[in-house]
Protein backbone atom coordinates (compact mmCIF):
# COMPACT_ATOMS: atom_id res chain seq x y z
CA UNK A 1 0.00 0.00 0.00
CA UNK A 2 1.30 3.42 -0.91
CA UNK A 3 2.28 5.39 2.18
CA UNK A 4 -0.01 8.34 1.45
CA UNK A 5 -0.86 10.85 4.13
CA UNK A 6 -4.40 10.98 5.49
CA UNK A 7 -4.79 14.39 3.86
CA UNK A 8 -3.77 12.94 0.48
CA UNK A 9 -6.19 10.02 0.78
CA UNK A 10 -9.09 12.25 1.78
CA UNK A 11 -8.22 14.72 -0.98
CA UNK A 12 -8.40 11.94 -3.57
CA UNK A 13 -11.67 10.60 -2.17
CA UNK A 14 -13.39 13.97 -1.70
CA UNK A 15 -14.42 14.64 -5.34
CA UNK A 16 -15.31 11.02 -6.08
CA UNK A 17 -18.92 9.89 -6.16
CA UNK A 18 -18.66 6.57 -4.35
CA UNK A 19 -22.40 5.93 -4.41
CA UNK A 20 -22.26 4.09 -7.74
CA UNK A 21 -19.70 1.57 -6.44
CA UNK A 22 -20.78 -1.79 -4.98
CA UNK A 23 -20.73 -1.70 -1.19
CA UNK A 24 -18.75 -3.75 1.31
CA UNK A 25 -20.21 -3.79 4.82
CA UNK A 26 -17.51 -3.81 7.49
CA UNK A 27 -18.20 -3.86 11.26
CA UNK A 28 -15.46 -3.22 13.82
CA UNK A 29 -15.50 -4.45 17.41
CA UNK A 30 -12.62 -3.15 19.49
CA UNK A 31 -11.46 -2.17 22.96
CA UNK A 32 -9.14 0.56 21.67
CA UNK A 33 -9.60 3.71 19.61
CA UNK A 34 -9.27 2.65 15.98
CA UNK A 35 -11.25 5.22 13.99
CA UNK A 36 -8.16 6.41 12.13
CA UNK A 37 -7.95 3.13 10.21
CA UNK A 38 -11.18 3.94 8.36
CA UNK A 39 -9.73 6.37 5.75
CA UNK A 40 -7.03 3.83 4.89
CA UNK A 41 -9.60 1.07 4.40
CA UNK A 42 -11.96 3.27 2.40
CA UNK A 43 -9.19 4.49 0.14
CA UNK A 44 -7.88 0.99 -0.52
CA UNK A 45 -11.39 -0.31 -1.27
CA UNK A 46 -11.95 2.61 -3.63
CA UNK A 47 -8.79 1.66 -5.55
CA UNK A 48 -10.25 -1.84 -5.92
CA UNK A 49 -13.56 -0.44 -7.15
CA UNK A 50 -15.66 -0.78 -4.00
CA UNK A 51 -17.24 1.48 -1.42
CA UNK A 52 -16.60 0.57 2.20
CA UNK A 53 -19.41 1.08 4.67
CA UNK A 54 -17.53 0.99 7.98
CA UNK A 55 -19.39 0.73 11.28
CA UNK A 56 -17.69 1.24 14.63
CA UNK A 57 -19.85 0.23 17.57
CA UNK A 58 -19.53 1.43 21.14
CA UNK A 59 -15.97 1.66 22.44
CA UNK A 60 -14.87 -1.33 24.56
CA UNK A 61 -18.28 -2.94 24.27
CA UNK A 62 -17.18 -6.06 22.43
CA UNK A 63 -18.67 -8.71 24.71
CA UNK A 64 -22.03 -6.97 25.02
CA UNK A 65 -22.34 -6.46 21.27
CA UNK A 66 -21.19 -9.97 20.36
CA UNK A 67 -23.22 -11.85 22.95
CA UNK A 68 -26.13 -9.45 23.40
CA UNK A 69 -26.50 -8.67 19.72
CA UNK A 70 -26.68 -5.52 17.66
CA UNK A 71 -28.81 -5.22 14.51
CA UNK A 72 -26.39 -2.69 13.01
CA UNK A 73 -23.38 -4.97 13.45
CA UNK A 74 -24.89 -8.09 12.04
CA UNK A 75 -27.18 -6.72 9.35
CA UNK A 76 -27.46 -8.73 6.10
CA UNK A 77 -25.31 -6.16 4.28
CA UNK A 78 -22.33 -6.67 6.59
CA UNK A 79 -19.68 -8.82 4.91
CA UNK A 80 -16.94 -8.81 7.55
CA UNK A 81 -16.69 -8.53 11.34
CA UNK A 82 -13.26 -7.22 12.36
CA UNK A 83 -12.17 -7.75 15.96
CA UNK A 84 -9.26 -5.86 17.51
CA UNK A 85 -8.71 -6.59 21.19
CA UNK A 86 -5.77 -5.03 22.99
CA UNK A 87 -4.40 -7.36 25.67
CA UNK A 88 -3.59 -4.47 28.01
CA UNK A 89 -7.30 -3.57 28.12
CA UNK A 90 -8.50 -7.17 28.13
CA UNK A 91 -6.13 -8.47 30.81
CA UNK A 92 -4.00 -6.05 32.79
CA UNK A 93 -2.61 -9.05 34.69
CA UNK A 94 -1.11 -10.70 31.62
CA UNK A 95 0.01 -7.35 30.26
CA UNK A 96 1.18 -4.94 32.96
CA UNK A 97 1.20 -7.00 36.14
CA UNK A 98 2.67 -10.22 34.77
CA UNK A 99 5.79 -10.38 37.03
CA UNK A 100 3.59 -10.37 40.14
CA UNK A 101 1.46 -13.35 39.09
CA UNK A 102 1.99 -16.90 40.27
CA UNK A 103 1.94 -19.74 37.75
CA UNK A 104 -1.57 -20.65 38.88
CA UNK A 105 -2.77 -17.06 38.55
CA UNK A 106 -1.33 -16.95 35.03
CA UNK A 107 -3.21 -20.13 34.09
CA UNK A 108 -6.44 -18.81 35.63
CA UNK A 109 -6.17 -15.58 33.68
CA UNK A 110 -5.44 -17.46 30.46
CA UNK A 111 -8.56 -19.56 31.04
CA UNK A 112 -10.62 -16.42 31.62
CA UNK A 113 -9.40 -14.83 28.38
CA UNK A 114 -10.00 -18.06 26.43
CA UNK A 115 -13.53 -18.26 27.81
CA UNK A 116 -14.06 -14.65 26.71
CA UNK A 117 -12.82 -15.54 23.22
CA UNK A 118 -15.21 -18.52 23.06
CA UNK A 119 -18.21 -16.42 24.11
CA UNK A 120 -17.46 -13.61 21.66
CA UNK A 121 -16.96 -15.93 18.68
CA UNK A 122 -20.02 -18.03 19.50
CA UNK A 123 -22.13 -14.91 19.97
CA UNK A 124 -21.09 -13.48 16.62
CA UNK A 125 -21.56 -16.70 14.69
CA UNK A 126 -25.04 -17.21 16.12
CA UNK A 127 -26.07 -13.90 14.60
CA UNK A 128 -24.25 -13.77 11.26
CA UNK A 129 -22.50 -15.91 8.68
CA UNK A 130 -20.30 -12.97 7.64
CA UNK A 131 -16.54 -13.33 7.59
CA UNK A 132 -14.87 -13.00 10.99
CA UNK A 133 -11.39 -11.47 11.03
CA UNK A 134 -9.61 -11.48 14.40
CA UNK A 135 -6.46 -9.39 14.88
CA UNK A 136 -4.06 -11.33 17.10
CA UNK A 137 -2.37 -10.06 20.24
CA UNK A 138 1.02 -8.50 19.56
CA UNK A 139 4.02 -9.97 21.31
CA UNK A 140 5.61 -7.50 23.72
CA UNK A 141 8.54 -5.51 22.40
CA UNK A 142 9.84 -5.28 25.96
CA UNK A 143 8.58 -8.27 28.01
CA UNK A 144 7.58 -7.47 31.57
CA UNK A 145 10.35 -9.66 33.02
CA UNK A 146 13.04 -8.42 30.64
CA UNK A 147 15.75 -10.91 29.69
CA UNK A 148 14.25 -13.50 32.04
CA UNK A 149 11.32 -13.87 29.65
CA UNK A 150 13.42 -16.00 27.31
CA UNK A 151 14.49 -18.24 30.19
CA UNK A 152 11.10 -18.90 31.82
CA UNK A 153 8.77 -21.77 31.04
CA UNK A 154 5.72 -19.61 31.82
CA UNK A 155 6.93 -16.45 30.13
CA UNK A 156 4.82 -13.53 29.00
CA UNK A 157 5.76 -14.20 25.37
CA UNK A 158 4.75 -17.85 25.60
CA UNK A 159 1.43 -16.92 27.21
CA UNK A 160 0.63 -14.56 24.34
CA UNK A 161 1.64 -17.25 21.85
CA UNK A 162 -0.73 -19.66 23.62
CA UNK A 163 -3.59 -17.14 23.42
CA UNK A 164 -3.01 -16.51 19.73
CA UNK A 165 -2.84 -20.23 19.04
CA UNK A 166 -6.11 -20.65 20.90
CA UNK A 167 -7.76 -17.98 18.76
CA UNK A 168 -6.41 -19.68 15.63
CA UNK A 169 -7.73 -23.07 16.73
CA UNK A 170 -11.20 -21.69 17.41
CA UNK A 171 -11.30 -19.85 14.08
CA UNK A 172 -10.29 -23.01 12.22
CA UNK A 173 -13.38 -24.71 13.61
CA UNK A 174 -15.63 -22.08 12.02
CA UNK A 175 -16.51 -21.25 8.43
CA UNK A 176 -15.20 -17.98 6.99
CA UNK A 177 -13.16 -17.10 10.09
CA UNK A 178 -9.56 -15.95 9.88
CA UNK A 179 -6.63 -14.79 11.99
CA UNK A 180 -4.79 -11.56 11.17
CA UNK A 181 -1.20 -11.75 12.41
CA UNK A 182 -0.61 -8.38 14.07
CA UNK A 183 2.86 -9.37 15.27
CA UNK A 184 3.87 -9.91 11.64
CA UNK A 185 2.72 -6.37 10.81
CA UNK A 186 4.62 -5.08 13.85
CA UNK A 187 7.80 -6.72 12.56
CA UNK A 188 7.35 -5.09 9.16
CA UNK A 189 6.78 -1.59 10.48
CA UNK A 190 9.18 -1.81 13.42
CA UNK A 191 8.25 -1.07 17.02
CA UNK A 192 9.51 2.52 16.91
CA UNK A 193 7.04 3.30 14.13
CA UNK A 194 4.21 0.90 15.00
CA UNK A 195 3.13 2.44 18.31
CA UNK A 196 2.32 6.01 19.24
CA UNK A 197 2.24 6.09 23.02
CA UNK A 198 1.14 9.73 23.12
CA UNK A 199 -2.28 8.82 21.78
CA UNK A 200 -2.44 5.67 23.89
CA UNK A 201 -2.34 7.78 27.05
CA UNK A 202 -4.64 10.45 25.61
CA UNK A 203 -7.32 8.30 24.02
CA UNK A 204 -6.48 4.57 24.10
CA UNK A 205 -5.20 4.74 20.51
CA UNK A 206 -1.95 2.72 20.51
CA UNK A 207 -1.18 2.48 16.80
CA UNK A 208 0.61 5.01 14.64
CA UNK A 209 -0.68 6.02 11.24
CA UNK A 210 2.05 3.98 9.60
CA UNK A 211 0.83 0.93 11.52
CA UNK A 212 -2.80 1.56 10.57
CA UNK A 213 -1.92 1.77 6.89
CA UNK A 214 -0.25 -1.64 7.14
CA UNK A 215 -3.20 -3.05 9.07
CA UNK A 216 -5.56 -1.76 6.39
CA UNK A 217 -3.43 -3.27 3.64
CA UNK A 218 -3.53 -6.64 5.40
CA UNK A 219 -7.29 -6.46 5.99
CA UNK A 220 -7.88 -5.78 2.30
CA UNK A 221 -6.21 -9.09 1.43
CA UNK A 222 -9.04 -10.83 3.26
CA UNK A 223 -11.74 -8.61 1.75
CA UNK A 224 -10.64 -9.14 -1.85
CA UNK A 225 -12.26 -12.59 -2.16
CA UNK A 226 -15.49 -11.04 -0.83
CA UNK A 227 -15.15 -8.31 -3.45
CA UNK A 228 -14.52 -10.86 -6.19
CA UNK A 229 -10.96 -9.64 -6.74
CA UNK A 230 -9.23 -13.03 -6.60
CA UNK A 231 -7.78 -14.54 -9.75
CA UNK A 232 -7.24 -18.14 -10.82
CA UNK A 233 -4.62 -19.27 -13.28
CA UNK A 234 -5.10 -22.54 -15.12
CA UNK A 235 -1.98 -23.92 -16.79
C-alpha positions as CSV (number, residue, x, y, z in Angstrom):
1,X,0.0,0.0,0.0
2,X,1.3,3.4,-0.9
3,X,2.3,5.4,2.2
4,X,0.0,8.3,1.5
5,X,-0.9,10.8,4.1
6,X,-4.4,11.0,5.5
7,X,-4.8,14.4,3.9
8,X,-3.8,12.9,0.5
9,X,-6.2,10.0,0.8
10,X,-9.1,12.2,1.8
11,X,-8.2,14.7,-1.0
12,X,-8.4,11.9,-3.6
13,X,-11.7,10.6,-2.2
14,X,-13.4,14.0,-1.7
15,X,-14.4,14.6,-5.3
16,X,-15.3,11.0,-6.1
17,X,-18.9,9.9,-6.2
18,X,-18.7,6.6,-4.4
19,X,-22.4,5.9,-4.4
20,X,-22.3,4.1,-7.7
21,X,-19.7,1.6,-6.4
22,X,-20.8,-1.8,-5.0
23,X,-20.7,-1.7,-1.2
24,X,-18.8,-3.8,1.3
25,X,-20.2,-3.8,4.8
26,X,-17.5,-3.8,7.5
27,X,-18.2,-3.9,11.3
28,X,-15.5,-3.2,13.8
29,X,-15.5,-4.5,17.4
30,X,-12.6,-3.2,19.5
31,X,-11.5,-2.2,23.0
32,X,-9.1,0.6,21.7
33,X,-9.6,3.7,19.6
34,X,-9.3,2.6,16.0
35,X,-11.2,5.2,14.0
36,X,-8.2,6.4,12.1
37,X,-7.9,3.1,10.2
38,X,-11.2,3.9,8.4
39,X,-9.7,6.4,5.7
40,X,-7.0,3.8,4.9
41,X,-9.6,1.1,4.4
42,X,-12.0,3.3,2.4
43,X,-9.2,4.5,0.1
44,X,-7.9,1.0,-0.5
45,X,-11.4,-0.3,-1.3
46,X,-11.9,2.6,-3.6
47,X,-8.8,1.7,-5.6
48,X,-10.2,-1.8,-5.9
49,X,-13.6,-0.4,-7.1
50,X,-15.7,-0.8,-4.0
51,X,-17.2,1.5,-1.4
52,X,-16.6,0.6,2.2
53,X,-19.4,1.1,4.7
54,X,-17.5,1.0,8.0
55,X,-19.4,0.7,11.3
56,X,-17.7,1.2,14.6
57,X,-19.9,0.2,17.6
58,X,-19.5,1.4,21.1
59,X,-16.0,1.7,22.4
60,X,-14.9,-1.3,24.6
61,X,-18.3,-2.9,24.3
62,X,-17.2,-6.1,22.4
63,X,-18.7,-8.7,24.7
64,X,-22.0,-7.0,25.0
65,X,-22.3,-6.5,21.3
66,X,-21.2,-10.0,20.4
67,X,-23.2,-11.9,22.9
68,X,-26.1,-9.5,23.4
69,X,-26.5,-8.7,19.7
70,X,-26.7,-5.5,17.7
71,X,-28.8,-5.2,14.5
72,X,-26.4,-2.7,13.0
73,X,-23.4,-5.0,13.5
74,X,-24.9,-8.1,12.0
75,X,-27.2,-6.7,9.4
76,X,-27.5,-8.7,6.1
77,X,-25.3,-6.2,4.3
78,X,-22.3,-6.7,6.6
79,X,-19.7,-8.8,4.9
80,X,-16.9,-8.8,7.6
81,X,-16.7,-8.5,11.3
82,X,-13.3,-7.2,12.4
83,X,-12.2,-7.8,16.0
84,X,-9.3,-5.9,17.5
85,X,-8.7,-6.6,21.2
86,X,-5.8,-5.0,23.0
87,X,-4.4,-7.4,25.7
88,X,-3.6,-4.5,28.0
89,X,-7.3,-3.6,28.1
90,X,-8.5,-7.2,28.1
91,X,-6.1,-8.5,30.8
92,X,-4.0,-6.1,32.8
93,X,-2.6,-9.0,34.7
94,X,-1.1,-10.7,31.6
95,X,0.0,-7.4,30.3
96,X,1.2,-4.9,33.0
97,X,1.2,-7.0,36.1
98,X,2.7,-10.2,34.8
99,X,5.8,-10.4,37.0
100,X,3.6,-10.4,40.1
101,X,1.5,-13.3,39.1
102,X,2.0,-16.9,40.3
103,X,1.9,-19.7,37.7
104,X,-1.6,-20.7,38.9
105,X,-2.8,-17.1,38.5
106,X,-1.3,-16.9,35.0
107,X,-3.2,-20.1,34.1
108,X,-6.4,-18.8,35.6
109,X,-6.2,-15.6,33.7
110,X,-5.4,-17.5,30.5
111,X,-8.6,-19.6,31.0
112,X,-10.6,-16.4,31.6
113,X,-9.4,-14.8,28.4
114,X,-10.0,-18.1,26.4
115,X,-13.5,-18.3,27.8
116,X,-14.1,-14.7,26.7
117,X,-12.8,-15.5,23.2
118,X,-15.2,-18.5,23.1
119,X,-18.2,-16.4,24.1
120,X,-17.5,-13.6,21.7
121,X,-17.0,-15.9,18.7
122,X,-20.0,-18.0,19.5
123,X,-22.1,-14.9,20.0
124,X,-21.1,-13.5,16.6
125,X,-21.6,-16.7,14.7
126,X,-25.0,-17.2,16.1
127,X,-26.1,-13.9,14.6
128,X,-24.3,-13.8,11.3
129,X,-22.5,-15.9,8.7
130,X,-20.3,-13.0,7.6
131,X,-16.5,-13.3,7.6
132,X,-14.9,-13.0,11.0
133,X,-11.4,-11.5,11.0
134,X,-9.6,-11.5,14.4
135,X,-6.5,-9.4,14.9
136,X,-4.1,-11.3,17.1
137,X,-2.4,-10.1,20.2
138,X,1.0,-8.5,19.6
139,X,4.0,-10.0,21.3
140,X,5.6,-7.5,23.7
141,X,8.5,-5.5,22.4
142,X,9.8,-5.3,26.0
143,X,8.6,-8.3,28.0
144,X,7.6,-7.5,31.6
145,X,10.4,-9.7,33.0
146,X,13.0,-8.4,30.6
147,X,15.8,-10.9,29.7
148,X,14.3,-13.5,32.0
149,X,11.3,-13.9,29.6
150,X,13.4,-16.0,27.3
151,X,14.5,-18.2,30.2
152,X,11.1,-18.9,31.8
153,X,8.8,-21.8,31.0
154,X,5.7,-19.6,31.8
155,X,6.9,-16.5,30.1
156,X,4.8,-13.5,29.0
157,X,5.8,-14.2,25.4
158,X,4.8,-17.9,25.6
159,X,1.4,-16.9,27.2
160,X,0.6,-14.6,24.3
161,X,1.6,-17.2,21.9
162,X,-0.7,-19.7,23.6
163,X,-3.6,-17.1,23.4
164,X,-3.0,-16.5,19.7
165,X,-2.8,-20.2,19.0
166,X,-6.1,-20.7,20.9
167,X,-7.8,-18.0,18.8
168,X,-6.4,-19.7,15.6
169,X,-7.7,-23.1,16.7
170,X,-11.2,-21.7,17.4
171,X,-11.3,-19.8,14.1
172,X,-10.3,-23.0,12.2
173,X,-13.4,-24.7,13.6
174,X,-15.6,-22.1,12.0
175,X,-16.5,-21.3,8.4
176,X,-15.2,-18.0,7.0
177,X,-13.2,-17.1,10.1
178,X,-9.6,-15.9,9.9
179,X,-6.6,-14.8,12.0
180,X,-4.8,-11.6,11.2
181,X,-1.2,-11.8,12.4
182,X,-0.6,-8.4,14.1
183,X,2.9,-9.4,15.3
184,X,3.9,-9.9,11.6
185,X,2.7,-6.4,10.8
186,X,4.6,-5.1,13.8
187,X,7.8,-6.7,12.6
188,X,7.4,-5.1,9.2
189,X,6.8,-1.6,10.5
190,X,9.2,-1.8,13.4
191,X,8.3,-1.1,17.0
192,X,9.5,2.5,16.9
193,X,7.0,3.3,14.1
194,X,4.2,0.9,15.0
195,X,3.1,2.4,18.3
196,X,2.3,6.0,19.2
197,X,2.2,6.1,23.0
198,X,1.1,9.7,23.1
199,X,-2.3,8.8,21.8
200,X,-2.4,5.7,23.9
201,X,-2.3,7.8,27.1
202,X,-4.6,10.5,25.6
203,X,-7.3,8.3,24.0
204,X,-6.5,4.6,24.1
205,X,-5.2,4.7,20.5
206,X,-2.0,2.7,20.5
207,X,-1.2,2.5,16.8
208,X,0.6,5.0,14.6
209,X,-0.7,6.0,11.2
210,X,2.1,4.0,9.6
211,X,0.8,0.9,11.5
212,X,-2.8,1.6,10.6
213,X,-1.9,1.8,6.9
214,X,-0.2,-1.6,7.1
215,X,-3.2,-3.1,9.1
216,X,-5.6,-1.8,6.4
217,X,-3.4,-3.3,3.6
218,X,-3.5,-6.6,5.4
219,X,-7.3,-6.5,6.0
220,X,-7.9,-5.8,2.3
221,X,-6.2,-9.1,1.4
222,X,-9.0,-10.8,3.3
223,X,-11.7,-8.6,1.7
224,X,-10.6,-9.1,-1.9
225,X,-12.3,-12.6,-2.2
226,X,-15.5,-11.0,-0.8
227,X,-15.1,-8.3,-3.4
228,X,-14.5,-10.9,-6.2
229,X,-11.0,-9.6,-6.7
230,X,-9.2,-13.0,-6.6
231,X,-7.8,-14.5,-9.8
232,X,-7.2,-18.1,-10.8
233,X,-4.6,-19.3,-13.3
234,X,-5.1,-22.5,-15.1
235,X,-2.0,-23.9,-16.8
